[in-house]
Amino acid sequence: MTENRRDFMKLTGVFGLLAAAGLLSTREALAQQQGWNKAAFETKSLADTYKVLGGTPTESADISITAPDIAENGAVVPVGVTSKIPNTQAVYILVEKNPNMLAAGFNIPPGTSPEVATRIKMGQTSNIYAVVKANDKYYVASKEVKVTLGGCGG
């Protein structure tokens, strides 16, 4: 058994006990265990999101976003991000016109292929931003997705 597995089992046990005792909700336990950045998921503007994440990104052609040009249903928009930037540490997906801009965040362990895919909610036609953290610097790419049927609040 590796040290990482042992550490994971210890943390799972501690947070599991706290959740079972009612001292910590399951959501809070998972957030504590995974280092969830609550402030980032509560931001309302692009500038605020960049500030909470850690820096203003520069445009990069080494980030590709896979998403439909037109989403028929804003409640389930498939989005994929691939980074060709060496030493990618994290990938964040932001939706410009959503009530909370940050839709998803992924930590990329060393040696892992920096490709992520998820489904997000979009309330209306908007730009999607893929922010990549690599070598403690931030990079960004964007793509507009048109929404024909409401998702967030629509």
N, C-alpha and C positions, 0 to 999 in steps of 0.2 A: 504494500500500500504506500502510495507516495505522500509526501508531506502536504501537498495541495488537497488531496482527498481527505486526509486527517483534519486539516483546518476546516474544510467545508463541513465535515460531519460534526465537528465541535460547534461551529456557528449555527448549523441547522438545529442541533439539539438545544442550545441555549435559547435561540429565538423561538423555537417550537414550544419550549416550556413556558416562556413568557406569554406567548399567544394563548396557550391552553389555560393558563392561570387568569386570563382576562386582563393582564397588565399591558398587553400590546395586541393590536388587531393583526390579523393575518397580513393585510396590506402593509401595515407599518413594519412588521417583521421582515417581509420580503424587501421592502425599501431599505431598511437598515442593513440587511445582509448584502444587498447589491450596490449600495452606495448611490441610491436614487437622488438625483438633483431636483428636488421639488420646486425650487425657485425658477429653474429654467422652464419647467412645464407650466408655469403660471404667467409667463411674460405675454404682453399684449402687442408689442411692436418689434420690428426687426432689430432696431438698435439695442433695445433692452435685452433681447435674446442673445445677441452677440456679446453684450457686456457680461451677462451671467455665465455664458459658456466659457469666456476667457479671452476673447480678442476679436478684433474686426478681421474678417477673412479677405483674402485676395482671390480674384477670379482665377480659375484653373481649367484648362482643357483636358486635364487628366482625370476628371470626374465625369462619369456618365450617369444620367438619370434615365431609367426605363419606366415610362408611364404612358397611358393613352393620351392622344391629343384631345379626344373628347371622351369624357366619362359619362356613361349613360345613367349611372347611379352614384351620387356623391357620398353615399353611406359606405361604399366599399370600393375604393379606388386603389388598384394594385400599383405599387411603386417599388422600384428596385434601384439601388445605387451601387456602382462599382468604382473603386478608386485604384488608379495606377500609380499613385504617389507612394514612394517607398516609406516604410515604417508607419503606415496608417495606424493610429491609436483608437480613433472613434469616428463614427458616422452619425450625423444628426439629420433628420428630415423635418423641414419647417414648411408651413403652409401660410402664406402671407395674409389672407383674408379670414382665417379661422379665428374664433374668439381667443384661443390660446395658440400661439404660433407653433410651438414645438410639438410635433405629432409623434415623433419616435426618436430614441437615442440608443445607439449600440456601441459597446466597448469592443474593440477588436484586439484579441490577445496576440502577442508576438508569434509569428510563424503561421498565422491564419490568413486565408485569402480574404481581402477586404471587399466582400460582396455581401449585401444585405437585401432582403425583400420582405415587404409587409403590405398590409392593406390599411389605408387611412380613411378618415372621414374628411370631406370637403363640403363646406356650406355653400360655396358658389365658385364660379370661375376665378382662378387665382394662379399665382406663380408658386411653384414648389421649389424650395431651395435645398440642396444637399450640401451640408457643411461637413468638411473632413478635417479632423485634427491629425497632423502627422509631424513628428519631430517637434512637438509643442508649438506648432504654428497652425493657423487655420486657413482653409481654402474653401471656395464655394463655386457652385454651378447652379443654374436655374433652368426651369422649364415651365411654360404655361400649360395648364390643363383646363379645358372648358368643361363645366358641369351642366348637364341638362336636367337632372332631377335632384332636388335638394338632399343634403346629408345632414350637416350640423345645423340644427334648428330650422331646417327647411322642410 
